[in-house]
Amino acid sequence: MSRQAVSVVRYGSAELLAAATADRLLTALADAQAARGVAHLSLTGGTIGGKTLAAVAGAAGRDAVDWRRVHFWWSDERFLPTGDPERNATQAQDALLDALDLDVSTVHYPPATDGPDGDDLDAAAARYAAELLQFGDGAEVPAFDVLLLGMGPDGHVASLFPGHPGLARDESSVVGIRESPKPPPLRVSFTFGAIARARQVWLVAAGAEKAAAVARGVAAGEVSETPAAGVFGTERTLWLVDEAAAADL
Protein backbone atom coordinates (compact mmCIF):
# COMPACT_ATOMS: atom_id res chain seq x y z
CA MET A 1 0.00 0.00 0.00
CA SER A 2 1.37 3.36 -0.95
CA ARG A 3 1.63 6.22 1.49
CA GLN A 4 -0.67 8.21 -0.79
CA ALA A 5 -3.57 5.77 -0.20
CA VAL A 6 -4.97 7.69 2.75
CA SER A 7 -8.61 8.20 3.71
CA VAL A 8 -9.91 11.14 5.73
CA VAL A 9 -13.24 11.06 7.59
CA ARG A 10 -14.54 14.22 9.28
CA TYR A 11 -16.95 14.55 12.17
CA GLY A 12 -18.74 17.61 13.47
CA SER A 13 -17.32 17.51 16.98
CA ALA A 14 -14.82 15.69 19.17
CA GLU A 15 -17.70 13.86 20.86
CA LEU A 16 -19.04 12.57 17.55
CA LEU A 17 -15.51 11.64 16.52
CA ALA A 18 -14.98 9.55 19.66
CA ALA A 19 -18.34 7.79 19.37
CA ALA A 20 -17.93 7.02 15.68
CA THR A 21 -14.37 5.78 16.15
CA ALA A 22 -15.57 3.51 18.94
CA ASP A 23 -18.27 2.00 16.71
CA ARG A 24 -15.80 1.58 13.87
CA LEU A 25 -13.33 -0.11 16.23
CA LEU A 26 -15.90 -2.60 17.52
CA THR A 27 -16.71 -3.62 13.95
CA ALA A 28 -13.03 -3.98 13.02
CA LEU A 29 -12.26 -6.14 16.04
CA ALA A 30 -15.29 -8.38 15.49
CA ASP A 31 -14.31 -8.80 11.84
CA ALA A 32 -10.72 -9.65 12.82
CA GLN A 33 -11.91 -12.31 15.25
CA ALA A 34 -14.22 -13.79 12.63
CA ALA A 35 -11.33 -13.98 10.16
CA ARG A 36 -8.44 -15.00 12.43
CA GLY A 37 -9.86 -16.03 15.80
CA VAL A 38 -8.09 -13.30 17.76
CA ALA A 39 -7.48 -9.59 17.31
CA HIS A 40 -4.45 -7.46 18.08
CA LEU A 41 -5.20 -3.86 19.06
CA SER A 42 -2.67 -1.14 19.82
CA LEU A 43 -4.02 1.64 22.01
CA THR A 44 -3.04 5.27 22.30
CA GLY A 45 -3.28 7.91 24.99
CA GLY A 46 -4.30 11.54 24.91
CA THR A 47 -7.61 13.31 25.37
CA ILE A 48 -9.38 12.02 22.26
CA GLY A 49 -7.88 8.56 22.80
CA GLY A 50 -9.38 8.45 26.27
CA LYS A 51 -12.75 9.66 25.01
CA THR A 52 -12.73 6.96 22.35
CA LEU A 53 -12.02 4.20 24.87
CA ALA A 54 -14.76 5.50 27.16
CA ALA A 55 -17.12 5.46 24.19
CA VAL A 56 -16.19 1.84 23.51
CA ALA A 57 -16.97 0.99 27.14
CA GLY A 58 -20.41 2.56 26.84
CA ALA A 59 -21.27 1.38 23.34
CA ALA A 60 -24.38 -0.71 22.80
CA GLY A 61 -22.41 -3.08 20.55
CA ARG A 62 -19.56 -3.63 23.00
CA ASP A 63 -20.36 -7.30 23.51
CA ALA A 64 -20.12 -8.08 19.80
CA VAL A 65 -16.40 -8.46 20.54
CA ASP A 66 -15.05 -11.36 22.58
CA TRP A 67 -12.68 -9.30 24.70
CA ARG A 68 -10.93 -12.40 26.02
CA ARG A 69 -9.63 -12.90 22.48
CA VAL A 70 -8.25 -9.36 22.05
CA HIS A 71 -4.55 -8.75 22.60
CA PHE A 72 -4.01 -5.22 23.89
CA TRP A 73 -0.77 -3.33 23.24
CA TRP A 74 0.33 0.30 23.55
CA SER A 75 2.29 2.19 20.89
CA ASP A 76 4.01 4.26 23.57
CA GLU A 77 4.12 4.72 27.31
CA ARG A 78 5.50 7.09 29.90
CA PHE A 79 8.28 5.34 31.83
CA LEU A 80 6.73 5.75 35.26
CA PRO A 81 5.59 3.40 38.04
CA THR A 82 2.65 1.05 37.47
CA GLY A 83 -0.62 2.81 38.19
CA ASP A 84 0.75 6.32 37.74
CA PRO A 85 -2.14 8.46 36.44
CA GLU A 86 0.09 9.83 33.66
CA ARG A 87 0.57 6.38 32.13
CA ASN A 88 -1.49 5.57 29.05
CA ALA A 89 -2.13 2.11 30.43
CA THR A 90 -3.61 3.54 33.64
CA GLN A 91 -5.89 5.82 31.67
CA ALA A 92 -6.99 2.91 29.43
CA GLN A 93 -7.64 0.79 32.51
CA ASP A 94 -9.92 3.46 33.94
CA ALA A 95 -11.68 4.31 30.68
CA LEU A 96 -12.21 0.81 29.27
CA LEU A 97 -10.34 -2.22 30.53
CA ASP A 98 -11.92 -2.32 33.98
CA ALA A 99 -15.34 -2.58 32.30
CA LEU A 100 -14.44 -5.63 30.20
CA ASP A 101 -14.30 -9.38 30.77
CA LEU A 102 -10.64 -9.89 29.94
CA ASP A 103 -8.03 -12.61 29.89
CA VAL A 104 -5.21 -10.84 31.73
CA SER A 105 -2.65 -12.78 29.69
CA THR A 106 -3.71 -10.87 26.56
CA VAL A 107 -3.17 -7.42 28.09
CA HIS A 108 0.44 -6.57 27.33
CA TYR A 109 1.25 -3.66 29.62
CA PRO A 110 4.29 -1.60 28.64
CA PRO A 111 7.23 -1.60 31.06
CA ALA A 112 7.14 0.49 34.21
CA THR A 113 9.90 1.69 36.51
CA ASP A 114 8.79 -0.75 39.21
CA GLY A 115 9.08 -3.68 36.79
CA PRO A 116 11.84 -6.31 36.45
CA ASP A 117 14.25 -3.83 34.83
CA GLY A 118 13.77 -1.05 37.36
CA ASP A 119 14.70 2.31 35.90
CA ASP A 120 16.84 0.83 33.10
CA LEU A 121 14.98 2.32 30.13
CA ASP A 122 16.83 0.43 27.40
CA ALA A 123 16.38 -2.93 29.12
CA ALA A 124 12.69 -2.20 29.59
CA ALA A 125 12.29 -1.30 25.91
CA ALA A 126 14.09 -4.52 24.92
CA ARG A 127 11.79 -6.53 27.19
CA TYR A 128 8.70 -5.08 25.50
CA ALA A 129 10.22 -5.76 22.08
CA ALA A 130 10.81 -9.38 23.10
CA GLU A 131 7.17 -9.73 24.15
CA LEU A 132 6.00 -8.34 20.82
CA LEU A 133 8.27 -10.79 19.02
CA GLN A 134 6.51 -13.72 20.69
CA PHE A 135 3.31 -12.81 18.86
CA GLY A 136 4.82 -11.68 15.58
CA ASP A 137 4.42 -14.95 13.65
CA GLY A 138 7.94 -14.61 12.31
CA ALA A 139 7.99 -10.80 12.34
CA GLU A 140 9.17 -8.45 15.07
CA VAL A 141 5.63 -7.45 16.03
CA PRO A 142 2.11 -8.75 15.45
CA ALA A 143 0.18 -7.58 12.42
CA PHE A 144 -2.02 -5.30 14.50
CA ASP A 145 -5.59 -5.37 13.24
CA VAL A 146 -5.99 -1.74 14.34
CA LEU A 147 -3.26 0.56 15.61
CA LEU A 148 -4.77 3.72 17.08
CA LEU A 149 -2.66 6.85 17.19
CA GLY A 150 -3.34 10.25 18.62
CA MET A 151 -1.33 13.20 17.37
CA GLY A 152 0.05 16.25 19.13
CA PRO A 153 -0.13 19.79 17.75
CA ASP A 154 3.53 19.37 16.76
CA GLY A 155 2.65 16.34 14.62
CA HIS A 156 4.16 13.72 16.93
CA VAL A 157 2.68 10.24 17.12
CA ALA A 158 3.43 7.63 19.79
CA SER A 159 6.59 9.16 21.34
CA LEU A 160 8.17 9.99 17.99
CA PHE A 161 8.74 13.74 18.15
CA PRO A 162 9.82 16.17 15.41
CA GLY A 163 13.58 16.42 15.13
CA HIS A 164 14.16 13.99 18.00
CA PRO A 165 16.90 11.32 17.75
CA GLY A 166 14.29 8.63 18.43
CA LEU A 167 12.86 9.22 14.94
CA ALA A 168 15.88 7.61 13.33
CA ARG A 169 16.15 4.60 15.65
CA ASP A 170 14.43 1.87 13.69
CA GLU A 171 16.78 -0.98 14.55
CA SER A 172 14.19 -2.51 16.88
CA SER A 173 10.43 -2.47 17.23
CA VAL A 174 10.59 -0.52 20.50
CA VAL A 175 12.87 2.38 21.38
CA GLY A 176 13.65 4.07 24.68
CA ILE A 177 13.04 7.82 24.39
CA ARG A 178 15.09 10.21 26.50
CA GLU A 179 14.66 13.97 26.83
CA SER A 180 11.16 13.91 25.42
CA PRO A 181 10.12 17.47 24.57
CA LYS A 182 6.82 16.71 26.27
CA PRO A 183 7.06 15.57 29.91
CA PRO A 184 7.80 13.12 31.34
CA PRO A 185 11.24 12.88 29.71
CA LEU A 186 11.54 9.07 29.65
CA ARG A 187 9.26 6.95 27.48
CA VAL A 188 9.11 3.76 25.47
CA SER A 189 7.74 3.92 21.95
CA PHE A 190 7.08 1.83 18.89
CA THR A 191 9.32 2.74 15.97
CA PHE A 192 8.06 3.53 12.49
CA GLY A 193 8.88 -0.05 11.53
CA ALA A 194 6.63 -1.49 14.22
CA ILE A 195 3.77 0.83 13.29
CA ALA A 196 4.09 -0.08 9.61
CA ARG A 197 3.35 -3.73 10.47
CA ALA A 198 -0.28 -2.82 11.34
CA ARG A 199 -3.03 -3.82 8.97
CA GLN A 200 -4.88 -0.59 9.73
CA VAL A 201 -3.44 2.60 11.20
CA TRP A 202 -6.03 5.10 12.45
CA LEU A 203 -4.86 8.61 13.32
CA VAL A 204 -7.44 10.30 15.52
CA ALA A 205 -7.19 14.06 16.04
CA ALA A 206 -9.46 16.77 17.39
CA GLY A 207 -9.05 20.50 17.91
CA ALA A 208 -8.05 23.56 15.91
CA GLU A 209 -4.53 23.51 17.39
CA LYS A 210 -3.87 20.32 15.39
CA ALA A 211 -5.16 21.56 12.03
CA ALA A 212 -1.80 22.50 10.54
CA ALA A 213 -0.19 19.20 11.57
CA VAL A 214 -3.17 17.23 10.22
CA ALA A 215 -2.78 18.95 6.85
CA ARG A 216 0.95 18.19 6.73
CA GLY A 217 0.39 14.60 7.77
CA VAL A 218 -2.35 13.90 5.25
CA ALA A 219 -0.23 15.47 2.52
CA ALA A 220 2.70 13.17 3.41
CA GLY A 221 4.92 16.08 4.39
CA GLU A 222 8.44 15.94 5.80
CA VAL A 223 8.61 13.25 8.48
CA SER A 224 11.28 15.05 10.50
CA GLU A 225 8.87 17.99 10.81
CA THR A 226 5.65 15.98 11.15
CA PRO A 227 6.20 12.36 12.25
CA ALA A 228 2.52 11.61 11.60
CA ALA A 229 3.34 11.89 7.89
CA GLY A 230 5.48 8.76 8.18
CA VAL A 231 2.97 6.24 9.53
CA PHE A 232 0.75 3.98 7.47
CA GLY A 233 -0.88 0.56 7.52
CA THR A 234 -0.44 -2.35 5.17
CA GLU A 235 -4.14 -2.33 4.26
CA ARG A 236 -5.47 1.04 5.31
CA THR A 237 -4.38 4.41 6.66
CA LEU A 238 -7.29 6.36 8.07
CA TRP A 239 -7.41 9.89 9.46
CA LEU A 240 -10.41 10.39 11.75
CA VAL A 241 -10.73 14.07 12.60
CA ASP A 242 -13.22 16.63 13.84
CA GLU A 243 -14.04 19.68 11.75
CA ALA A 244 -11.70 21.88 13.78
CA ALA A 245 -8.73 19.61 13.12
CA ALA A 246 -9.68 19.38 9.44
CA ALA A 247 -9.76 23.15 8.95
CA ASP A 248 -6.58 23.29 6.84
CA LEU A 249 -7.35 20.36 4.56
Short mmCIF file of the C-alpha atoms (twelve columns), coordinates in Angstrom:
data_MODEL
# 
_entry.id   MODEL 
# 
loop_
_atom_site.group_PDB 
_atom_site.id 
_atom_site.type_symbol 
_atom_site.label_atom_id 
_atom_site.label_alt_id 
_atom_site.label_comp_id 
_atom_site.label_asym_id 
_atom_site.label_seq_id 
_atom_site.Cartn_x 
_atom_site.Cartn_y 
_atom_site.Cartn_z 
_atom_site.pdbx_PDB_model_num 
ATOM 1   C CA . MET A 1   0.000   0.000   0.000  1 
ATOM 2   C CA . SER A 2   1.369   3.363   -0.949 1 
ATOM 3   C CA . ARG A 3   1.632   6.225   1.494  1 
ATOM 4   C CA . GLN A 4   -0.675  8.208   -0.790 1 
ATOM 5   C CA . ALA A 5   -3.575  5.767   -0.200 1 
ATOM 6   C CA . VAL A 6   -4.973  7.693   2.754  1 
ATOM 7   C CA . SER A 7   -8.611  8.202   3.712  1 
ATOM 8   C CA . VAL A 8   -9.915  11.143  5.735  1 
ATOM 9   C CA . VAL A 9   -13.242 11.062  7.593  1 
ATOM 10  C CA . ARG A 10  -14.536 14.224  9.282  1 
ATOM 11  C CA . TYR A 11  -16.947 14.553  12.174 1 
ATOM 12  C CA . GLY A 12  -18.743 17.607  13.472 1 
ATOM 13  C CA . SER A 13  -17.320 17.508  16.984 1 
ATOM 14  C CA . ALA A 14  -14.821 15.688  19.174 1 
ATOM 15  C CA . GLU A 15  -17.698 13.859  20.864 1 
ATOM 16  C CA . LEU A 16  -19.038 12.571  17.551 1 
ATOM 17  C CA . LEU A 17  -15.506 11.638  16.519 1 
ATOM 18  C CA . ALA A 18  -14.976 9.551   19.663 1 
ATOM 19  C CA . ALA A 19  -18.343 7.793   19.368 1 
ATOM 20  C CA . ALA A 20  -17.927 7.025   15.677 1 
ATOM 21  C CA . THR A 21  -14.367 5.784   16.153 1 
ATOM 22  C CA . ALA A 22  -15.571 3.506   18.941 1 
ATOM 23  C CA . ASP A 23  -18.272 2.001   16.712 1 
ATOM 24  C CA . ARG A 24  -15.799 1.584   13.873 1 
ATOM 25  C CA . LEU A 25  -13.330 -0.107  16.228 1 
ATOM 26  C CA . LEU A 26  -15.899 -2.601  17.517 1 
ATOM 27  C CA . THR A 27  -16.712 -3.625  13.949 1 
ATOM 28  C CA . ALA A 28  -13.025 -3.976  13.020 1 
ATOM 29  C CA . LEU A 29  -12.262 -6.141  16.045 1 
ATOM 30  C CA . ALA A 30  -15.292 -8.380  15.493 1 
ATOM 31  C CA . ASP A 31  -14.305 -8.803  11.839 1 
ATOM 32  C CA . ALA A 32  -10.722 -9.653  12.817 1 
ATOM 33  C CA . GLN A 33  -11.911 -12.308 15.246 1 
ATOM 34  C CA . ALA A 34  -14.219 -13.794 12.625 1 
ATOM 35  C CA . ALA A 35  -11.326 -13.983 10.163 1 
ATOM 36  C CA . ARG A 36  -8.438  -15.003 12.430 1 
ATOM 37  C CA . GLY A 37  -9.862  -16.031 15.802 1 
ATOM 38  C CA . VAL A 38  -8.092  -13.297 17.755 1 
ATOM 39  C CA . ALA A 39  -7.484  -9.590  17.310 1 
ATOM 40  C CA . HIS A 40  -4.446  -7.456  18.085 1 
ATOM 41  C CA . LEU A 41  -5.202  -3.864  19.059 1 
ATOM 42  C CA . SER A 42  -2.669  -1.139  19.816 1 
ATOM 43  C CA . LEU A 43  -4.022  1.637   22.011 1 
ATOM 44  C CA . THR A 44  -3.039  5.269   22.300 1 
ATOM 45  C CA . GLY A 45  -3.276  7.911   24.988 1 
ATOM 46  C CA . GLY A 46  -4.297  11.541  24.915 1 
ATOM 47  C CA . THR A 47  -7.614  13.310  25.367 1 
ATOM 48  C CA . ILE A 48  -9.375  12.018  22.262 1 
ATOM 49  C CA . GLY A 49  -7.885  8.555   22.795 1 
ATOM 50  C CA . GLY A 50  -9.379  8.451   26.273 1 
ATOM 51  C CA . LYS A 51  -12.755 9.663   25.007 1 
ATOM 52  C CA . THR A 52  -12.727 6.961   22.349 1 
ATOM 53  C CA . LEU A 53  -12.020 4.203   24.870 1 
ATOM 54  C CA . ALA A 54  -14.756 5.495   27.163 1 
ATOM 55  C CA . ALA A 55  -17.120 5.463   24.186 1 
ATOM 56  C CA . VAL A 56  -16.195 1.836   23.515 1 
ATOM 57  C CA . ALA A 57  -16.968 0.985   27.144 1 
ATOM 58  C CA . GLY A 58  -20.409 2.561   26.844 1 
ATOM 59  C CA . ALA A 59  -21.270 1.379   23.341 1 
ATOM 60  C CA . ALA A 60  -24.377 -0.710  22.797 1 
ATOM 61  C CA . GLY A 61  -22.409 -3.082  20.551 1 
ATOM 62  C CA . ARG A 62  -19.557 -3.633  22.995 1 
ATOM 63  C CA . ASP A 63  -20.365 -7.304  23.514 1 
ATOM 64  C CA . ALA A 64  -20.116 -8.078  19.803 1 
ATOM 65  C CA . VAL A 65  -16.397 -8.460  20.544 1 
ATOM 66  C CA . ASP A 66  -15.045 -11.364 22.578 1 
ATOM 67  C CA . TRP A 67  -12.684 -9.300  24.702 1 
ATOM 68  C CA . ARG A 68  -10.934 -12.398 26.023 1 
ATOM 69  C CA . ARG A 69  -9.625  -12.897 22.484 1 
ATOM 70  C CA . VAL A 70  -8.251  -9.362  22.046 1 
ATOM 71  C CA . HIS A 71  -4.546  -8.750  22.602 1 
ATOM 72  C CA . PHE A 72  -4.006  -5.217  23.890 1 
ATOM 73  C CA . TRP A 73  -0.774  -3.328  23.245 1 
ATOM 74  C CA . TRP A 74  0.331   0.300   23.547 1 
ATOM 75  C CA . SER A 75  2.288   2.186   20.891 1 
ATOM 76  C CA . ASP A 76  4.007   4.256   23.569 1 
ATOM 77  C CA . GLU A 77  4.122   4.721   27.306 1 
ATOM 78  C CA . ARG A 78  5.502   7.093   29.901 1 
ATOM 79  C CA . PHE A 79  8.281   5.337   31.834 1 
ATOM 80  C CA . LEU A 80  6.733   5.748   35.262 1 
ATOM 81  C CA . PRO A 81  5.586   3.397   38.038 1 
ATOM 82  C CA . THR A 82  2.652   1.048   37.472 1 
ATOM 83  C CA . GLY A 83  -0.616  2.809   38.186 1 
ATOM 84  C CA . ASP A 84  0.754   6.321   37.741 1 
ATOM 85  C CA . PRO A 85  -2.137  8.463   36.442 1 
ATOM 86  C CA . GLU A 86  0.090   9.833   33.661 1 
ATOM 87  C CA . ARG A 87  0.570   6.383   32.130 1 
ATOM 88  C CA . ASN A 88  -1.487  5.574   29.050 1 
ATOM 89  C CA . ALA A 89  -2.133  2.107   30.431 1 
ATOM 90  C CA . THR A 90  -3.610  3.539   33.637 1 
ATOM 91  C CA . GLN A 91  -5.893  5.816   31.665 1 
ATOM 92  C CA . ALA A 92  -6.985  2.908   29.432 1 
ATOM 93  C CA . GLN A 93  -7.643  0.793   32.505 1 
ATOM 94  C CA . ASP A 94  -9.921  3.459   33.941 1 
ATOM 95  C CA . ALA A 95  -11.684 4.310   30.679 1 
ATOM 96  C CA . LEU A 96  -12.206 0.805   29.268 1 
ATOM 97  C CA . LEU A 97  -10.337 -2.223  30.527 1 
ATOM 98  C CA . ASP A 98  -11.923 -2.317  33.981 1 
ATOM 99  C CA . ALA A 99  -15.340 -2.580  32.295 1 
ATOM 100 C CA . LEU A 100 -14.444 -5.634  30.199 1 
ATOM 101 C CA . ASP A 101 -14.304 -9.377  30.771 1 
ATOM 102 C CA . LEU A 102 -10.635 -9.886  29.940 1 
ATOM 103 C CA . ASP A 103 -8.029  -12.606 29.890 1 
ATOM 104 C CA . VAL A 104 -5.209  -10.836 31.726 1 
ATOM 105 C CA . SER A 105 -2.650  -12.781 29.689 1 
ATOM 106 C CA . THR A 106 -3.708  -10.872 26.560 1 
ATOM 107 C CA . VAL A 107 -3.169  -7.421  28.094 1 
ATOM 108 C CA . HIS A 108 0.443   -6.574  27.330 1 
ATOM 109 C CA . TYR A 109 1.249   -3.664  29.616 1 
ATOM 110 C CA . PRO A 110 4.293   -1.604  28.635 1 
ATOM 111 C CA . PRO A 111 7.230   -1.595  31.058 1 
ATOM 112 C CA . ALA A 112 7.140   0.487   34.210 1 
ATOM 113 C CA . THR A 113 9.898   1.692   36.511 1 
ATOM 114 C CA . ASP A 114 8.790   -0.753  39.213 1 
ATOM 115 C CA . GLY A 115 9.079   -3.682  36.787 1 
ATOM 116 C CA . PRO A 116 11.842  -6.312  36.451 1 
ATOM 117 C CA . ASP A 117 14.251  -3.834  34.832 1 
ATOM 118 C CA . GLY A 118 13.772  -1.052  37.357 1 
ATOM 119 C CA . ASP A 119 14.697  2.314   35.903 1 
ATOM 120 C CA . ASP A 120 16.838  0.827   33.095 1 
ATOM 121 C CA . LEU A 121 14.983  2.319   30.127 1 
ATOM 122 C CA . ASP A 122 16.834  0.434   27.402 1 
ATOM 123 C CA . ALA A 123 16.380  -2.926  29.124 1 
ATOM 124 C CA . ALA A 124 12.689  -2.201  29.586 1 
ATOM 125 C CA . ALA A 125 12.293  -1.305  25.909 1 
ATOM 126 C CA . ALA A 126 14.091  -4.522  24.922 1 
ATOM 127 C CA . ARG A 127 11.793  -6.527  27.190 1 
ATOM 128 C CA . TYR A 128 8.701   -5.083  25.504 1 
ATOM 129 C CA . ALA A 129 10.221  -5.759  22.080 1 
ATOM 130 C CA . ALA A 130 10.805  -9.381  23.097 1 
ATOM 131 C CA . GLU A 131 7.169   -9.728  24.151 1 
ATOM 132 C CA . LEU A 132 5.996   -8.342  20.819 1 
ATOM 133 C CA . LEU A 133 8.266   -10.794 19.017 1 
ATOM 134 C CA . GLN A 134 6.513   -13.723 20.691 1 
ATOM 135 C CA . PHE A 135 3.307   -12.807 18.856 1 
ATOM 136 C CA . GLY A 136 4.820   -11.680 15.580 1 
ATOM 137 C CA . ASP A 137 4.419   -14.948 13.651 1 
ATOM 138 C CA . GLY A 138 7.943   -14.612 12.309 1 
ATOM 139 C CA . ALA A 139 7.989   -10.799 12.343 1 
ATOM 140 C CA . GLU A 140 9.167   -8.448  15.069 1 
ATOM 141 C CA . VAL A 141 5.631   -7.446  16.026 1 
ATOM 142 C CA . PRO A 142 2.108   -8.747  15.451 1 
ATOM 143 C CA . ALA A 143 0.181   -7.584  12.415 1 
ATOM 144 C CA . PHE A 144 -2.022  -5.299  14.502 1 
ATOM 145 C CA . ASP A 145 -5.588  -5.370  13.240 1 
ATOM 146 C CA . VAL A 146 -5.985  -1.743  14.339 1 
ATOM 147 C CA . LEU A 147 -3.262  0.565   15.611 1 
ATOM 148 C CA . LEU A 148 -4.766  3.721   17.081 1 
ATOM 149 C CA . LEU A 149 -2.657  6.848   17.193 1 
ATOM 150 C CA . GLY A 150 -3.345  10.252  18.620 1 
ATOM 151 C CA . MET A 151 -1.331  13.197  17.375 1 
ATOM 152 C CA . GLY A 152 0.047   16.246  19.125 1 
ATOM 153 C CA . PRO A 153 -0.128  19.788  17.754 1 
ATOM 154 C CA . ASP A 154 3.530   19.370  16.763 1 
ATOM 155 C CA . GLY A 155 2.645   16.337  14.623 1 
ATOM 156 C CA . HIS A 156 4.156   13.719  16.934 1 
ATOM 157 C CA . VAL A 157 2.680   10.236  17.123 1 
ATOM 158 C CA . ALA A 158 3.428   7.628   19.789 1 
ATOM 159 C CA . SER A 159 6.586   9.161   21.340 1 
ATOM 160 C CA . LEU A 160 8.167   9.995   17.991 1 
ATOM 161 C CA . PHE A 161 8.735   13.738  18.152 1 
ATOM 162 C CA . PRO A 162 9.817   16.171  15.409 1 
ATOM 163 C CA . GLY A 163 13.582  16.424  15.130 1 
ATOM 164 C CA . HIS A 164 14.159  13.988  17.997 1 
ATOM 165 C CA . PRO A 165 16.903  11.322  17.749 1 
ATOM 166 C CA . GLY A 166 14.287  8.631   18.426 1 
ATOM 167 C CA . LEU A 167 12.863  9.218   14.944 1 
ATOM 168 C CA . ALA A 168 15.880  7.609   13.328 1 
ATOM 169 C CA . ARG A 169 16.153  4.603   15.649 1 
ATOM 170 C CA . ASP A 170 14.431  1.873   13.690 1 
ATOM 171 C CA . GLU A 171 16.778  -0.981  14.554 1 
ATOM 172 C CA . SER A 172 14.192  -2.510  16.881 1 
ATOM 173 C CA . SER A 173 10.428  -2.471  17.227 1 
ATOM 174 C CA . VAL A 174 10.594  -0.516  20.496 1 
ATOM 175 C CA . VAL A 175 12.868  2.384   21.383 1 
ATOM 176 C CA . GLY A 176 13.654  4.067   24.676 1 
ATOM 177 C CA . ILE A 177 13.044  7.820   24.393 1 
ATOM 178 C CA . ARG A 178 15.094  10.212  26.503 1 
ATOM 179 C CA . GLU A 179 14.660  13.971  26.828 1 
ATOM 180 C CA . SER A 180 11.157  13.907  25.417 1 
ATOM 181 C CA . PRO A 181 10.124  17.474  24.570 1 
ATOM 182 C CA . LYS A 182 6.821   16.706  26.273 1 
ATOM 183 C CA . PRO A 183 7.059   15.565  29.913 1 
ATOM 184 C CA . PRO A 184 7.799   13.121  31.337 1 
ATOM 185 C CA . PRO A 185 11.238  12.877  29.705 1 
ATOM 186 C CA . LEU A 186 11.540  9.066   29.655 1 
ATOM 187 C CA . ARG A 187 9.263   6.951   27.480 1 
ATOM 188 C CA . VAL A 188 9.111   3.757   25.469 1 
ATOM 189 C CA . SER A 189 7.736   3.915   21.948 1 
ATOM 190 C CA . PHE A 190 7.083   1.826   18.888 1 
ATOM 191 C CA . THR A 191 9.322   2.739   15.968 1 
ATOM 192 C CA . PHE A 192 8.055   3.530   12.486 1 
ATOM 193 C CA . GLY A 193 8.882   -0.049  11.531 1 
ATOM 194 C CA . ALA A 194 6.625   -1.493  14.225 1 
ATOM 195 C CA . ILE A 195 3.768   0.834   13.295 1 
ATOM 196 C CA . ALA A 196 4.092   -0.078  9.609  1 
ATOM 197 C CA . ARG A 197 3.347   -3.725  10.470 1 
ATOM 198 C CA . ALA A 198 -0.279  -2.825  11.336 1 
ATOM 199 C CA . ARG A 199 -3.034  -3.817  8.975  1 
ATOM 200 C CA . GLN A 200 -4.876  -0.593  9.726  1 
ATOM 201 C CA . VAL A 201 -3.444  2.605   11.199 1 
ATOM 202 C CA . TRP A 202 -6.026  5.100   12.449 1 
ATOM 203 C CA . LEU A 203 -4.862  8.609   13.318 1 
ATOM 204 C CA . VAL A 204 -7.441  10.303  15.522 1 
ATOM 205 C CA . ALA A 205 -7.186  14.059  16.040 1 
ATOM 206 C CA . ALA A 206 -9.456  16.774  17.394 1 
ATOM 207 C CA . GLY A 207 -9.051  20.502  17.913 1 
ATOM 208 C CA . ALA A 208 -8.052  23.557  15.910 1 
ATOM 209 C CA . GLU A 209 -4.534  23.509  17.391 1 
ATOM 210 C CA . LYS A 210 -3.870  20.323  15.393 1 
ATOM 211 C CA . ALA A 211 -5.160  21.556  12.031 1 
ATOM 212 C CA . ALA A 212 -1.795  22.504  10.543 1 
ATOM 213 C CA . ALA A 213 -0.193  19.202  11.568 1 
ATOM 214 C CA . VAL A 214 -3.167  17.227  10.216 1 
ATOM 215 C CA . ALA A 215 -2.782  18.948  6.852  1 
ATOM 216 C CA . ARG A 216 0.946   18.192  6.729  1 
ATOM 217 C CA . GLY A 217 0.391   14.596  7.770  1 
ATOM 218 C CA . VAL A 218 -2.353  13.896  5.246  1 
ATOM 219 C CA . ALA A 219 -0.229  15.472  2.524  1 
ATOM 220 C CA . ALA A 220 2.697   13.169  3.410  1 
ATOM 221 C CA . GLY A 221 4.924   16.080  4.395  1 
ATOM 222 C CA . GLU A 222 8.440   15.941  5.798  1 
ATOM 223 C CA . VAL A 223 8.606   13.249  8.484  1 
ATOM 224 C CA . SER A 224 11.279  15.048  10.496 1 
ATOM 225 C CA . GLU A 225 8.875   17.985  10.809 1 
ATOM 226 C CA . THR A 226 5.650   15.977  11.149 1 
ATOM 227 C CA . PRO A 227 6.199   12.364  12.247 1 
ATOM 228 C CA . ALA A 228 2.515   11.606  11.597 1 
ATOM 229 C CA . ALA A 229 3.338   11.894  7.891  1 
ATOM 230 C CA . GLY A 230 5.477   8.759   8.178  1 
ATOM 231 C CA . VAL A 231 2.965   6.243   9.531  1 
ATOM 232 C CA . PHE A 232 0.751   3.979   7.465  1 
ATOM 233 C CA . GLY A 233 -0.881  0.563   7.522  1 
ATOM 234 C CA . THR A 234 -0.438  -2.351  5.172  1 
ATOM 235 C CA . GLU A 235 -4.141  -2.328  4.257  1 
ATOM 236 C CA . ARG A 236 -5.471  1.045   5.306  1 
ATOM 237 C CA . THR A 237 -4.384  4.408   6.663  1 
ATOM 238 C CA . LEU A 238 -7.286  6.363   8.074  1 
ATOM 239 C CA . TRP A 239 -7.405  9.893   9.457  1 
ATOM 240 C CA . LEU A 240 -10.409 10.391  11.749 1 
ATOM 241 C CA . VAL A 241 -10.733 14.075  12.601 1 
ATOM 242 C CA . ASP A 242 -13.225 16.627  13.840 1 
ATOM 243 C CA . GLU A 243 -14.036 19.680  11.746 1 
ATOM 244 C CA . ALA A 244 -11.699 21.880  13.780 1 
ATOM 245 C CA . ALA A 245 -8.726  19.612  13.123 1 
ATOM 246 C CA . ALA A 246 -9.682  19.381  9.438  1 
ATOM 247 C CA . ALA A 247 -9.764  23.148  8.953  1 
ATOM 248 C CA . ASP A 248 -6.581  23.294  6.844  1 
ATOM 249 C CA . LEU A 249 -7.355  20.356  4.563  1 
# 
